[in-house]
């Protein structure tokens, strides 16, 4: 599926990649340097050796070219649409980016356009473009950690930025600015103390501000600096300026401005609030708003309604737009707060608003009618005769606004409201969400200062996140830092991490996030207030109407109506159709409301909240049961407790729909389990975890798999429920095997089996015996593993547990293969595939096919292995977990290598090694490394083979994976022999032979 929104890349500072509002993690330093080097020369082909030079300067390792290619492969996987972004072109790679995707291209384009406007005498437009260009700059490329090649490019870009800053100051000085420039020029000098142009601009700004002595002192400062640093005198231009200031040269006066046209009305009035000097971000929304005005036609009032949650910056945006448009509406620029959400005050009636507006225009009190209808009529007739900007702020609903509108008129009406004003006819709409992360950071920096922010860049970014990227919260947090200069940013971040006190921290003077949210909440009727509290218990990022229905204990249609109403009121958000989300601070507010009144709003959660969480867990269990039944056919459910209500579930038409459901809901399910454990719903934790682990395993999220199993075990122990404890321990033993924690896994499997025997649970005994056999086999204890696997298979066959039997057959086939019993190995793997196919368990079938191919390769039957793997690749691409995909790829590479098809073999080997998620599955990872080592050895790259086998040996030894440890030693010996290091080869070979003999792996049957 093509990616809908273009990826945005930023390299003017630390490298960043944004997919919408999501930041993409790019990997390690090698990946970052490769990407930045390509982006510094967009659309240009850079050969691999050039990228190697950029990454390592002159100390490149022998594997540098491979590491660059691996970094490109990883970047292509991590970045959505990465293959179209980084394209292979001839001998190298090219960054195929458009100007709107890359800040460097935007910077260059803004400078070019600024030059054109300046040449045409359009100084204001040129200054705006220079501001735009300079605002893109966040610091040196890669924050100064890019190596010689990147640093050279960064230095050239820094010079262009400094020149742009100087040109911008020149234009602003020409426009008559002076005192307001002094602080900004001083800040620029702090970063470039030797630039004489900046010093001259500061001297001129000081002089024009009536500060002649300071201007002359500044000349003395730069003269001293240049002498001490470089041993030179100031240049001619600076000396001439100094002399002119000494003489009070009239030529230094502010340039005369061109005469302006007289206003249409002599007594123009403005009641607009001041425009924030540090207004940050919202460029897209501001341009959209002004675009509505510029493109307007017709004779009616032009209405632009700005809606957004409390604290989103609606008034600030409207005020900025009004100031920008003021010269086009010369009769008046009026601002009126209609008090829709003002503490302790009732909203203004239309008649009261009309009287206030008439008085703003200077209409005498005696001319204003006493009756409401008369006041409104006089206002409407006055409106038709003026060309004005009317900013109606803090509107509660359309009824406050409609009576104040008249036609024909040349007035533009800006309306701000926390509610979406859908019944305001002919109105354009601008909806405000939260700020983009870069704009949030810029807002904090503008308040606390560049130097303080630069000292704690990570903490500033975290502060923006904890403030929810909400302008009000950002300003409050930044203001607290400004008022407390001894506080570090990190100190405030640590205070904000406590969710129960976060809203209390986001309060300063008369400004408070909690008060702002409470005003919106109290504007709802009782039913919607209760719904808001219940929905606020959902712990995930977003939810659908089915989950909402469970929380609300209502039907799906009713839940959708509630959500849509709260969406119109900006108390929930919607980032994609059918999904609804709480802003983090709004959810915190909902939790404050849901704590029991008897505890003063800070104690235990109310019965109302507890009931919502219980219904959520019961719904999640029922919904995940339905999805697991489709995705994992043949699994056996445990008995479920009776539900307290009848949840309405989303229809799932088949396995693909069920997979999509899990993909959407997985993180929400994990969050629900965490919430349940915290609030003591231990039975629900264990039961729900047993479903969720299936999909975590399928997606290769093995760390979360392991952690979830541990949580389930802890819940079952706390509950003192042996049945659930056995189930949770059994799942934990599987997770431990996948994560390479074999001793922990053996301990869990032994305890689970003991419980199964005590409970008379034969299915449990069958599973736990099989998992114990698998763990023992991995550690090379084949004599102990084989009888346990055989016992497990027999018991599962007797019980008719075909899915479980297929798993154990797959496991025992590997034991037979290592011991050289190929007939039994093929028989077991083939039967495993057949059972999985009969059940429709596609992922089990594909794992079985990989096992079968491994056996065929060990037998030397390359043609059979090729057929098996081709069948697996065609069967269902994209179904396997990442580690199993990597295994399938590397086995395919092994086949191609044995057939002498070198190019395809190496391509698949590289793809296998670069598979994202393989690093989370160390058992499979060591197998992939060892197999890849044999592929590279067979193709003559013995150094690469040696490196891979050494990686595999280190990992296997650390894990206790004795089988792959032995194969790694064997591979190292072969590679060292080819590299003419006979002594080391003999040493490694002897160690491998001893390991193989200890495990009973015969020499003639080894891989």
Secondary structure, 3 states (H helix, E strand, C coil): CCCCCCCEEECCCCCEEEECCEECCCCCHHHHHHHHHHHHCCCCCEEHHHHHHHHHCCCCCCCHHHHHHHHHHHHHHHCCCHHHHEEEECCEEEECCCHHHEHHHHHHHHHHHHHHHHHCCCHHHHHHHHHHHHHCCCCCHHHHCCHHHHHHHHHHHHHHHHHHHHHHHHHHHHCCCCHHHHHHHHHHHHHCCCCHHHHHHHHHHHHHCCCHHHHHHHHHHHHHHHHHHHCCCCCHHHHHHHHHHHCCCHHHCCCCCCCCCCCCCCCCEECCCCCCCCCCCCHHHHHHHHHHHHCCCCCCCEEEEEEECCCCCHHHHHHHHHHHHHHHCCCEEEEEECCCCCCCCCCCCHHHHHHHHHHHCCCCHHHCCCCHHHHHHHHHHHHHCCCEEEEEEEECCCHHHHCCCCCCCCCEEEEEECCCCCCCCCCEEEEECCCCHHHHHHHHHHHHCHHHHHHCHHHHHHHHHHCCCCHHHHHHHHHHHHHCCCCCHHHHHHHHCCHHHHHHHCEECCEEHHHHHHHHHHCCCHHHHHHHHHHCCCCCCCECHHHHHHHHCCCHHHHHHHHHHHHHCCCCEEEECCEEECCHHHHHHHHHHHECHHHCCCCCECHHHHHHHHHHHHHHHHHHHHHHHHHCCCCCCCCCCCCCCCCCCCCCCCHHHHHHHHHHHHHHHHHHHHHHHHCCCHHHHHHHHHHHHHHHHHCCCHHHHHHHHHHHHHHHHHHCCHHHHHHHHHHHHHHHHHCCCHHHHHHHHHHHHHHHHHHCCHHHHHHHHHHHHHHHHHCCCHHHHHHHHHHHHHHHHHHCCHHHHHHHHHHHHHHHHHCCCHHHHHHHHHHHHHHHHHHCCHHHHHHHHHHHHHHHHHHCCHHHHHHHHHHHHHHCCCCCCHHHHHHHHHHHHHHHHHCCCHHHHHHHHHHHHCCCCHHHCHHHHHHHHHHHHHHHHHCCCHHHHHHHHHHHHHHHHHHCCHHHHHHHHHHHHHHHHHCCCHHHHHHHHHHHHHHHHHHCCCHHHCC
